[in-house]
Amino acid sequence: MIPVVPAPSHPFRAAYDVERAVLSALRIVHVGQSSALLEAHRGPAAGPRAGVLVPVTWSDRGLAPGGFALTPHDGLRVRRLLLATDPGSALLDLSRWLDASGATPVDLRMAPLRIDPAATGRLALLLAGGEEPTGTDPALDARVQRALAPALADAVVQDQEARVHRLAQRLIGAGPGATPAGDDVLLGTLAALHAADRAGTATDRAHRGRAALVTVVTDGLARTTAASRHDLAAALGGSFAERAHRMTAAITDVHAVGPAYDDALGWGATSGVDFLHGLASTAQALLGHWQNRLPATA
Amino acid sequence: MSSADALSVRVFPRLYRDSVTLMALAASAQKADGVVRVGAVMATPANLAILAEAGMLPEGLAASPDDLIISVRATDETAADAALDVAEAGLSAQDAGTGERVEVLPQTLAEGLAVDATCTVAAVSTPGTYAPVVVEQALRRGLHVFCFSDNVSVADEVRLKRMAAERNLLLMGPDCGTAILDGTPLGFANAVRPGPIAMIAASGTGAQEVSCLLDAAGAGVSQIIGVGGRDLSEDVGGLTTNVALDLVLADPGTEVVVLVSKPASPAVADALLARLGSVGRPVVACLLGLEDSDGAVTVRGTLEGGAAAAASAVGLELATTSGTPEPPPATLSARGVVGLYTGGTLASEAKVILGRADVAAEILDLGDDKYTAGRPHPMIDPSARAEHVEAAGSRADVGLLLVDLVIGHGAAADPATPLADAVRAARAAAERDGRTLVVVGSVCGTAADPQGIDGQRAILREAGVLLFASNAAAVRYAVACASQPPGSQADRQEELS
């Protein structure tokens, strides 16, 4: 039985969302302070999983789709191991982690969630108050991508296919960061749409609009970075990182808004806040659509 | 293209760096001379279009989404290339760690809290550029912050202190040198005895001097909360001082409150004194340079005065000697008085006392940023001050040299020896010129400090330093020497013989 991600989940335990076969031949892409990015071997004998990314995380990062989350202690140990390994030539077989670590498999699919107007309103206010420049140059300013989030959400909820295509294409791969800000906005948008869709609260229009968004993002995956492509591909399938789950709670519970915003500030340079903009805009659009619909259905 | 007419671009194929690193790289490159704009983004088609639209992309440049592209527009090609070198060096520094770094300590706040979730204070000692980010993260996690980092902007300080105050958290600093929280020393601090006196200090060595004088008198401290040297400025408005006051007033172990600061903004000082006057327990405001006064708040203009008032509030008196009888005023072979200090507040106190006596003097705070650029604080590395001391010996206009020696946690293991060596060299240089250099000072510390005050004093005495129980006493002695009519003591000696 694979447990569905609790929200909020306990961040400090070993967990995984990866197939054993992927772990058998990995090369190091990057080793950071609280995560490492590994990639399935691309060599001549590589199988169909060649190039698949495996995010290994520890501390409060939580599990990422297709990844492995370690306890803080193991994380530091593994980090040292990775730093001492030649990233250019070494291939790592980490498949035994699944047996030795006591890790549990986790289903990272977004759960059905009921969007709360008060929580969504407070989140939107919080985001509006924190809009300061994110970079020293306009090219590095994530506000450009965040500003597109309400229009995209509106277009999706109203099933304006051409507008969805145009806006999503402006977001894919756009903006600062290793996962460009526009992609993080899209992740937040998809998270809200999945939550509403699974809860059965999305309208038929919104359902069709989401399908249009899925199509354009799927077609545009090659236009962004590998790390972002990995996250977006998982999101298209309905799976999100644990911290995305924690942040999505901000549109369902007014008490979760503050912690989610604090959590977002610690996610990359701008990624967490970018995600929240997509999430909040879409939640507002969905709520607005329901409210507009009420007189007609009463 | 106006004055900015050089565009340089470097592409780093399949290079992954997290977004915080990319932002930091761009920010560091942006600060280079002559730089107008910097773009550091992943080379996705959308980002290439953004760069092209901004005139930051040369025509025909090929790159793929997993490549990192750094583009610099600058006033000339040299400036653009230099900025790119800075950015590339930042990327290389990231790589330099691979293969050799062995780190066993937690690397992030989250990891630290995972090791011990009961932690309540984060000590931040990163370069100033990064400190605001780390401080904000710590505050958002509900931690008090001791920020040793300097070079943090006033705007960031105000923003973060407001955030801290809203959460009833202390942001000690930036540029905070001293704290003792529930007996745990942070930064530069002395091994002082526990007791009922809480100190809130906008000056690090000021707090050390007062706490050490109290310790020598038999009085102890409950808390020492550093607030950063700018906290009582008009811009910051005493944000942390007020939070600290709330906390010490709620501390059952605190009976007396002492505020220590270099000259504060008059408006902020007035507001603070008004609040201090109504806290319902003895309060001493040791505000350097103010006139002494007694009222609801006991105001003292020197550190020694503040320590004496605080000791009195708990029924004790300050020690008056440093272990040997004080000498009579010496005859100075030159009128010049020079102070070479490692403690900034001790230097300020010297200026106050000398100023009140109308004695002209050259007092240097060698811990000031302008003397420490690129090297450690002289309390950590005494060699910088030693050079100044030696040089003073060759100055014909200098008859008396004032020095301090600050020991305790965080200070050099044996700061007395390099100072003593420098004093010997200076006095020898003066003697070769037929002059006598009088060297006067005090040691800020306690017997329980790692260096031990008695041993440090002995080393200085052996080198001929006249030592006093406090910095103020040493300065008063300097005043007495400088105020003597030239040759008067020699005349008296001749009369006696």
Contacts between the chains, C-beta under 8 A, distances in Angstrom:
chain1	res1	chain2	res2	distance
A	11	B	110	7.9
A	12	B	114	5.5
A	29	B	16	5.3
A	30	B	16	4.3
A	30	B	17	7.2
A	30	B	18	7.5
A	31	B	98	7.3
A	32	B	18	5.4
A	33	B	107	4.7
A	33	B	108	5.5
A	34	B	107	7.3
A	34	B	108	5.5
A	34	B	110	6.8
A	34	B	111	7.2
A	37	B	16	6.3
A	58	B	111	7.7
A	59	B	108	5.7
A	59	B	110	4.0
A	59	B	111	4.7
A	59	B	114	6.1
A	60	B	110	3.9
A	60	B	114	7.7
A	61	B	110	7.9
A	71	B	114	7.9
A	72	B	106	7.3
A	72	B	110	7.5
A	72	B	111	4.9
A	72	B	114	3.8
A	72	B	115	7.0
A	73	B	114	7.9
A	75	B	111	7.4
A	76	B	103	7.2
A	76	B	104	7.2
A	76	B	106	7.3
A	76	B	107	7.2
A	76	B	111	6.9
A	79	B	103	7.5
A	79	B	107	7.7
A	80	B	101	7.7
A	80	B	102	6.2
A	80	B	103	6.6
A	80	B	104	8.0
A	83	B	97	6.2
A	83	B	98	5.7
A	83	B	99	6.6
A	83	B	100	7.8
A	83	B	101	5.3
A	84	B	99	5.9
A	84	B	100	7.8
A	84	B	102	8.0
A	85	B	99	7.7
A	86	B	99	6.9
A	87	B	98	6.6
A	134	B	23	7.7
A	135	B	23	6.3
A	135	B	26	6.5
A	136	B	26	5.9
A	136	B	27	5.5
A	136	B	30	4.5
A	136	B	38	6.5
A	137	B	26	6.9
A	137	B	30	7.2
A	137	B	37	5.1
A	137	B	38	5.7
A	137	B	39	5.8
A	137	B	54	7.9
A	138	B	54	6.6
A	139	B	37	7.8
A	139	B	39	4.2
A	139	B	41	6.3
A	139	B	47	7.5
A	139	B	50	5.3
A	139	B	51	6.0
A	139	B	54	5.7
A	139	B	56	6.5
A	140	B	23	6.9
A	140	B	26	5.8
A	140	B	38	8.0
A	140	B	39	6.7
A	140	B	40	7.0
A	140	B	41	6.9
A	144	B	50	8.0
A	170	B	46	7.1
A	171	B	46	7.7
A	172	B	44	7.7
A	172	B	46	6.4
A	173	B	42	7.4
A	173	B	44	3.1
A	173	B	45	6.3
A	173	B	46	4.4
A	173	B	47	6.5
A	173	B	65	6.1
A	174	B	44	7.0
A	174	B	46	3.6
A	174	B	47	6.3
A	174	B	50	6.7
A	175	B	41	7.6
A	175	B	46	7.7
A	175	B	47	7.2
A	175	B	50	7.9
A	176	B	19	6.6
A	176	B	22	6.7
A	176	B	23	6.7
A	176	B	40	7.9
A	176	B	41	5.9
A	177	B	19	3.4
A	177	B	22	6.5
A	177	B	23	7.9
A	177	B	42	7.6
A	178	B	16	6.1
A	178	B	17	6.2
A	178	B	18	5.6
A	178	B	19	5.1
A	178	B	22	6.6
A	178	B	42	6.3
A	179	B	19	7.0
A	180	B	41	7.4
A	180	B	42	6.2
A	180	B	44	6.1
A	180	B	46	7.2
A	180	B	47	6.7
A	182	B	46	6.7
A	222	B	65	7.5
A	223	B	44	5.9
A	223	B	45	5.1
A	223	B	46	6.8
A	223	B	65	6.5
A	224	B	42	7.8
A	224	B	44	5.3
A	224	B	46	8.0
A	224	B	65	5.6
A	225	B	16	7.9
A	225	B	42	4.9
A	225	B	44	6.6
A	225	B	65	5.1
A	225	B	66	5.5
A	226	B	16	7.8
A	226	B	65	7.7
A	226	B	66	5.3
A	227	B	16	6.8
A	262	B	140	4.4
A	262	B	141	7.8
A	265	B	136	7.2
A	265	B	137	7.3
A	265	B	140	6.5
A	266	B	137	5.8
A	266	B	140	7.5
A	268	B	18	6.5
A	268	B	19	4.2
A	268	B	20	6.3
A	269	B	18	8.0
A	269	B	19	4.0
A	269	B	20	4.8
A	269	B	22	7.1
A	269	B	23	4.4
A	270	B	19	6.7
A	271	B	19	6.3
